[in-house]
Structure formats: structure tokens, C-alpha cells
Amino acid sequence: MVDDVEAEFHRPLYPRAAHRFLGHFEQVILVDKTRARRSAR
């Protein structure tokens, strides 16, 4: 029962947080790729 309440509580918040996290993660990957290209040259 507690799990159900927690699921209902977190469900609206999760997509927004996940989207923000994934956006940050993609940015980090992009920075890593540009660094790799610069160091390769």
C-alpha cells in the first residue's frame, strides 16, 4: 500500500526530473565529444 502511494506521489515528478537529467547528461556527452576531438587533433 505504501508503495502504491509513493508511486502515485512520484509519478508526476519523475518525467520532469528525468527529462532534466537526460538533458544534462546529453550536454555532458557533447562536451566530452568535443574535448575528445580537440585532444585527438
C-alpha positions as YAML, in Angstrom:
chain: A
units: angstrom
residues:
- id: 1
  name: MET
  ca: [0.00, 0.00, 0.00]
- id: 2
  name: VAL
  ca: [2.82, 2.40, 0.87]
- id: 3
  name: ASP
  ca: [4.48, 1.54, -2.45]
- id: 4
  name: ASP
  ca: [1.30, 2.47, -4.31]
- id: 5
  name: VAL
  ca: [1.12, 5.83, -2.50]
- id: 6
  name: GLU
  ca: [4.79, 6.51, -3.27]
- id: 7
  name: ALA
  ca: [4.28, 5.56, -6.92]
- id: 8
  name: GLU
  ca: [1.32, 7.95, -7.17]
- id: 9
  name: PHE
  ca: [3.31, 10.68, -5.43]
- id: 10
  name: HIS
  ca: [6.44, 10.35, -7.58]
- id: 11
  name: ARG
  ca: [4.76, 9.71, -10.93]
- id: 12
  name: PRO
  ca: [4.03, 13.39, -11.79]
- id: 13
  name: LEU
  ca: [7.51, 14.50, -10.71]
- id: 14
  name: TYR
  ca: [9.51, 11.75, -12.41]
- id: 15
  name: PRO
  ca: [9.20, 12.71, -16.12]
- id: 16
  name: ARG
  ca: [10.24, 16.29, -15.43]
- id: 17
  name: ALA
  ca: [13.26, 15.25, -13.36]
- id: 18
  name: ALA
  ca: [14.22, 12.51, -15.83]
- id: 19
  name: HIS
  ca: [13.97, 14.95, -18.73]
- id: 20
  name: ARG
  ca: [16.16, 17.47, -16.93]
- id: 21
  name: PHE
  ca: [18.70, 14.77, -16.02]
- id: 22
  name: LEU
  ca: [18.82, 13.35, -19.55]
- id: 23
  name: GLY
  ca: [19.25, 16.84, -20.99]
- id: 24
  name: HIS
  ca: [22.18, 17.45, -18.66]
- id: 25
  name: PHE
  ca: [23.61, 14.02, -19.48]
- id: 26
  name: GLU
  ca: [23.42, 14.73, -23.24]
- id: 27
  name: GLN
  ca: [25.18, 18.05, -22.69]
- id: 28
  name: VAL
  ca: [27.98, 16.32, -20.78]
- id: 29
  name: ILE
  ca: [28.36, 13.75, -23.58]
- id: 30
  name: LEU
  ca: [28.53, 16.57, -26.15]
- id: 31
  name: VAL
  ca: [31.25, 18.34, -24.14]
- id: 32
  name: ASP
  ca: [33.15, 15.05, -23.84]
- id: 33
  name: LYS
  ca: [32.96, 14.51, -27.61]
- id: 34
  name: THR
  ca: [34.22, 18.00, -28.39]
- id: 35
  name: ARG
  ca: [37.06, 17.52, -25.89]
- id: 36
  name: ALA
  ca: [37.95, 14.18, -27.47]
- id: 37
  name: ARG
  ca: [38.04, 15.77, -30.93]
- id: 38
  name: ARG
  ca: [40.24, 18.62, -29.71]
- id: 39
  name: SER
  ca: [42.66, 16.30, -27.95]
- id: 40
  name: ALA
  ca: [42.77, 13.99, -30.99]
- id: 41
  name: ARG
  ca: [43.97, 16.78, -33.25]
...
